[in-house]
Amino acid sequence: MKYLFAAAVLVTTAAGISAADAAGGCGPGWHRGPYGGCVRNRGPVVVAPGPVVVERPVVVAPGAVVVAPRVRACPYGFAWRYGRCRPI
């Protein structure tokens, strides 16, 4: 009986999935708009490649001490006290 039930669930699940469900119920070629209505899809989206950005290497003199920049853990007006940011 449990195999029959599992087969019935599988068949109804497979039959219930279609392209209209994937498009939010609007059907192929359509999608849901910002206010819930069906909006026709535009043409294909083409993304042009951007410029290649190459960062310059950091050159450090031999024997120089490199100090990492200070990072603020709390926003201005707050200080790290008792395990969290608290107002000053």
C-alpha positions in Angstrom: 0.0 0.0 0.0 2.8 2.4 0.8 4.4 1.8 -2.6 1.1 2.6 -4.3 0.8 5.8 -2.3 4.4 6.8 -3.2 3.7 6.1 -6.9 0.5 8.2 -6.8 2.3 11.1 -5.1 5.2 10.9 -7.7 2.8 10.9 -10.7 0.7 13.8 -9.4 3.9 15.8 -8.6 5.4 15.1 -12.1 2.1 16.0 -13.8 1.7 19.3 -11.8 5.1 20.8 -12.9 5.0 22.7 -16.2 6.5 25.7 -17.9 3.6 27.9 -16.6 4.5 27.0 -13.0 8.1 28.0 -13.7 7.0 31.4 -15.1 5.0 32.2 -12.0 1.7 31.0 -13.6 1.9 33.3 -16.6 3.0 30.8 -19.2 6.0 30.5 -21.5 7.3 33.9 -22.7 5.8 35.8 -19.7 6.8 36.5 -16.1 5.3 38.2 -13.0 5.8 42.0 -12.9 6.4 44.1 -9.8 2.7 44.4 -9.0 1.8 40.7 -9.6 0.5 41.0 -13.2 1.8 39.0 -16.1 4.4 40.9 -18.2 5.8 39.7 -21.6 9.5 38.9 -21.6 11.8 41.1 -23.6 14.4 39.8 -26.0 17.5 37.9 -25.0 19.8 39.6 -22.5 23.3 40.2 -23.8 26.0 41.2 -21.4 29.1 42.9 -22.9 32.4 42.1 -21.2 33.8 44.8 -19.0 37.3 46.2 -19.0 40.1 44.2 -17.6 41.3 45.6 -14.3 44.9 44.8 -13.2 46.1 46.1 -9.8 49.6 47.4 -9.5 51.8 45.2 -7.2 52.9 46.6 -3.8 56.6 47.0 -3.6 58.1 47.0 -0.1 61.7 47.9 0.7 63.7 45.1 2.3 63.6 45.4 6.1 60.6 47.8 6.2 57.8 47.2 8.6 54.4 47.0 7.0 51.5 48.1 9.2 48.1 46.9 8.3 45.4 49.6 8.1 43.2 50.0 11.2 39.8 48.5 10.8 36.9 49.9 12.8 34.8 47.1 14.3 32.0 49.5 15.5 30.5 52.5 13.7 31.3 56.0 14.8 29.8 56.9 18.1 30.1 53.3 19.4 32.8 51.4 21.2 33.5 47.7 21.6 32.6 46.9 25.2 31.5 43.7 26.9 31.4 41.7 23.7 29.4 44.1 21.4 29.2 47.6 20.1 27.8 50.0 22.7 27.1 53.7 22.4 29.8 56.0 23.9 
